[in-house]
Amino acid sequence: MIRNSGETGETGMPHHEPPPYLAYEELSTSQLEKIDRERAVVIMPLGPLEEHGPHLPFGVDAFNADYVAEETARLIHGIDESITIIKIPLLYLGTHVYRRGGSLWTRQRVVRDAVVDYGRSLVRHGFRRIVVVSAHGGPRHFVALEEAAVIVSRARGTKMISLTSRLIVDFLLGRYVEEIAAQMGGDFSEEDQKILSMDYHAGWWETSMMLWLKPHLVAQSYAKLPPALVPRARLRPGSPWTVGPGLGYLGAPAAASVKFAEATAVVLRTEIKRILEHFLAGTLPPSSVRSPLYFVPVFRTNFRRWLLLAGGAVLATVIAILAMHAR
């Protein structure tokens, strides 16, 4: 039942052994019953269908999530070969996307609740260790995954984590730039570092990843696209269509290369392995994989509801005070 996928260079995937997991959709009830739940980990990848400029497919975030999920399976197998790894089929689901150019999106609560329902279903079937993987950088998206992980983990003995939420934030903030440069055998110039600090969407990194994983889906026009750069403080929902050529991307697609993708994969794989070692050993503090945005109320699923309730409470208090003074 080992899933045989992504092992040929024809699709841009690096040459390596097939990922060591069981595909959930290929299992039967009798096969599922034979799995030792205490020695099992379930991986759940998901990502939206979102526009990524004129040169990349809608599935960029989903393809990257599925790749990370397969690498996660390999890492877990390398840490402990006795663990049975099960992978849920890729869910094309996401929120907080750019709502133009063909993007499909769902409400934040839908994303959170879908992951909660899948997680609780797995828990009901006896699974207690679940790893959610995403590669979409929309804050409300990965915060929804973090919320889902907290909710599902309330079941006794259950540990569910959003593996990539904090990694995404750290990556976008440039934490790994020096390590990536070292993997590439040199240093980034000041201009390169400036560009990388504004590489948000369908730019240098995502174009590089698609050149590596899905080269047949990358339009060759990427090499001629001019940079679309905007400082983080000036980012707006419409920035991809108002900055630079206004073609739906933010960053420098023309700088992309397979070498850059490979270097980032090595660096991120090291971080993911460190997290997984603690997760499997039961020594991972949940807060260590939560993004800083998880603690910012405006990004939480129920923020508007809390705001309305708070506003209603304040209004009721004001009315009560006015009524008392009117007597």
LINKA-V888602 format. One record per backbone hydrogen bond with DSSP energy under -0.5 kcal/mol. NH is the residue of the N-H (numbers start at 1). CO is the residue of the C=O. If there is no record, write none. Layout:
BEGIN
NH&CO + NH&CO
END
This chain:
BEGIN
3&21 + 5&3 + 11&8 + 12&9 + 13&8 + 16&14 + 19&5 + 21&19 + 22&85 + 23&1 + 24&22 + 24&87 + 26&23 + 27&23 + 27&24 + 32&28 + 33&29 + 34&30 + 34&31 + 35&32 + 37&35 + 39&36 + 40&37 + 41&84 + 42&129 + 43&86 + 44&131 + 45&88 + 46&133 + 47&91 + 49&104 + 50&48 + 50&58 + 52&53 + 52&56 + 53&248 + 56&52 + 60&57 + 62&48 + 63&59 + 64&60 + 65&61 + 66&62 + 67&63 + 68&64 + 69&65 + 70&66 + 71&67 + 72&68 + 73&69 + 74&70 + 75&71 + 76&72 + 77&73 + 78&74 + 79&75 + 80&76 + 83&80 + 84&39 + 85&83 + 86&41 + 87&22 + 88&43 + 88&86 + 91&45 + 92&90 + 93&47 + 93&91 + 99&97 + 100&98 + 103&100 + 104&49 + 106&94 + 111&107 + 112&108 + 113&109 + 114&110 + 115&111 + 116&112 + 117&113 + 118&114 + 119&115 + 120&116 + 121&117 + 122&118 + 123&119 + 124&120 + 125&121 + 126&123 + 127&122 + 128&37 + 130&159 + 131&42 + 132&130 + 132&161 + 133&44 + 141&138 + 142&138 + 143&139 + 144&140 + 145&141 + 146&142 + 147&143 + 148&144 + 149&145 + 150&146 + 151&147 + 152&148 + 153&149 + 154&151 + 155&152 + 158&155 + 159&128 + 161&130 + 163&132 + 163&161 + 164&132 + 165&162 + 166&289 + 168&164 + 169&165 + 170&166 + 171&167 + 172&168 + 173&169 + 174&171 + 175&170 + 177&174 + 180&176 + 181&177 + 182&178 + 183&179 + 184&180 + 185&182 + 186&181 + 193&189 + 194&190 + 195&191 + 196&192 + 197&193 + 198&195 + 199&196 + 200&198 + 200&250 + 201&250 + 207&203 + 208&204 + 209&205 + 210&206 + 211&207 + 212&208 + 213&209 + 214&210 + 217&214 + 218&215 + 219&55 + 219&217 + 222&219 + 223&220 + 224&221 + 225&222 + 228&251 + 234&231 + 235&232 + 239&236 + 241&238 + 242&239 + 243&239 + 246&243 + 248&240 + 249&240 + 250&201 + 251&228 + 254&225 + 255&252 + 256&253 + 261&257 + 262&258 + 263&259 + 264&260 + 265&261 + 266&262 + 267&263 + 268&264 + 269&265 + 270&266 + 271&267 + 272&268 + 273&269 + 274&270 + 275&271 + 276&272 + 277&273 + 278&274 + 279&275 + 280&276 + 281&277 + 282&278 + 282&279 + 283&278 + 284&278 + 285&283 + 288&285 + 289&286 + 290&287 + 294&291 + 295&292 + 296&293 + 297&295 + 299&296 + 300&297 + 303&300 + 306&302 + 307&303 + 308&304 + 309&305 + 310&306 + 311&307 + 312&308 + 313&309 + 314&310 + 315&311 + 316&312 + 317&313 + 318&314 + 319&315 + 320&316 + 321&317 + 322&318 + 323&319 + 324&320 + 325&321 + 326&322 + 327&323 + 327&324
END
